[in-house]
Amino acid sequence: MMPEPNWDEIYSLARRAEEIAADGKMDRETWRGLLHEAAIASNGRPDLTSFLARYAKSEWTRELREEERGRKTPAA
């Protein structure tokens, strides 16, 4: 059984992301930092980090997918 997500932190991150985006200050590093924090707060449930997708530029998500593919090692 997976641990429960930290809902308070997830909601807080969503509010922060909205404020940062509204201020025009969302950049790649900020978005990646929020995504990292959301991944921790979600306790391994990537579906709970999808709220950040709306703030990402397409190249940021493409880079992230490429990095994730690079981390996966082929089965021996």
Secondary structure, 3 states (H helix, E strand, C coil): CCCCCCHHHHHHHHHHHHHHHHCCCCCHHHHHHHHHHHHHHCCCCHHHHHHHHHHCCHHHHHHHHHHHHHHCCCCC
